[in-house]
Amino acid sequence: MSAVLPRGRAMPGAGVLLAALGLVALAWFDPANAARGWLAGWVLALSVAVGSAVLLLIHALTGGGWRAAGEPWLTVAAGATPLLALGGAALFAGLGPLYP
């Protein structure tokens, strides 16, 4: 059986594929701006992951009941740190255009 998407909802994979193709095209024609964009996006995503880990560590030190409200989101965001490290490794390919 094939899954039918509700009306008005697009396939999320198509958006990711389109964004990846746009990034590849930008990197092909303008590598300096692609590297700058990758750096800005990577820093934003890394700050969310590290900030979530810091909040979880603060709760481990202080305790309290406030962890229950954000624990599922904070745990997922902090768990993305190793994946973001791979994204940071991709920055080494753009060091030449990024820092001439």
C-alpha positions as CSV (number, residue, x, y, z in Angstrom):
1,M,0.0,0.0,0.0
2,S,1.2,3.5,-0.7
3,A,0.9,6.2,1.9
4,V,-1.3,9.1,0.9
5,L,-0.2,12.5,2.3
6,P,-2.9,14.8,3.6
7,R,-3.9,17.6,1.3
8,G,-1.7,20.7,1.7
9,R,1.3,18.9,3.1
10,A,4.5,18.4,1.0
11,M,6.9,15.6,1.3
12,P,9.7,16.7,3.7
13,G,12.4,14.8,1.8
14,A,11.7,16.8,-1.3
15,G,12.4,20.1,0.5
16,V,15.7,18.7,1.9
17,L,16.7,17.4,-1.5
18,L,15.9,20.8,-3.1
19,A,17.9,22.6,-0.4
20,A,20.9,20.3,-0.9
21,L,20.8,20.8,-4.7
22,G,20.7,24.6,-4.1
23,L,23.7,24.4,-1.8
24,V,25.6,22.3,-4.3
25,A,24.8,24.8,-7.1
26,L,25.8,27.7,-5.0
27,A,29.1,26.0,-4.0
28,W,29.8,25.4,-7.7
29,F,29.2,28.9,-8.9
30,D,30.1,31.0,-5.8
31,P,32.2,28.9,-3.3
32,A,33.0,31.9,-1.0
33,N,29.3,32.7,-0.3
34,A,28.5,29.0,0.1
35,A,31.2,28.6,2.7
36,R,30.0,31.8,4.5
37,G,26.4,30.4,4.6
38,W,27.5,27.0,5.7
39,L,29.6,28.6,8.6
40,A,26.7,30.7,9.7
41,G,24.2,27.8,9.7
42,W,26.7,25.5,11.4
43,V,27.3,28.0,14.2
44,L,23.6,28.5,14.7
45,A,22.9,24.8,14.9
46,L,25.9,24.1,17.1
47,S,24.9,26.9,19.5
48,V,21.4,25.2,20.0
49,A,23.0,21.8,20.6
50,V,25.6,23.1,23.1
51,G,23.1,25.3,24.8
52,S,20.8,22.3,25.3
53,A,23.7,20.3,26.8
54,V,24.5,23.2,29.1
55,L,20.9,23.4,30.3
56,L,20.9,19.6,31.0
57,L,24.1,19.9,32.9
58,I,22.8,22.9,34.9
59,H,19.8,20.8,35.9
60,A,22.1,17.9,36.9
61,L,23.9,20.4,39.3
62,T,20.9,22.2,40.7
63,G,18.0,19.7,40.5
64,G,14.4,20.6,40.5
65,G,11.2,19.8,38.6
66,W,11.8,22.1,35.6
67,R,13.6,19.5,33.6
68,A,10.5,17.5,32.8
69,A,9.1,20.4,30.7
70,G,12.0,20.5,28.3
71,E,13.9,17.2,28.7
72,P,12.7,15.5,25.5
73,W,13.6,18.5,23.3
74,L,16.9,19.2,25.1
75,T,18.0,15.6,24.9
76,V,17.4,15.4,21.2
77,A,19.1,18.8,20.6
78,A,22.1,17.9,22.7
79,G,22.4,14.5,21.0
80,A,22.9,16.2,17.6
81,T,26.3,17.4,18.6
82,P,28.3,14.5,17.0
83,L,26.4,15.0,13.7
84,L,27.2,18.7,13.9
85,A,30.8,17.8,14.4
86,L,30.7,16.2,10.9
87,G,29.2,19.3,9.5
88,G,32.0,21.3,11.0
89,A,34.5,19.0,9.3
90,A,33.0,20.0,6.0
91,L,34.1,23.6,6.7
92,F,37.7,22.5,6.2
93,A,36.9,22.1,2.5
94,G,35.9,25.7,2.4
95,L,38.7,27.3,4.3
96,G,40.4,28.6,1.2
97,P,37.4,30.7,-0.1
98,L,36.3,31.5,3.5
99,Y,39.6,32.9,4.7
100,P,41.7,34.0,1.7
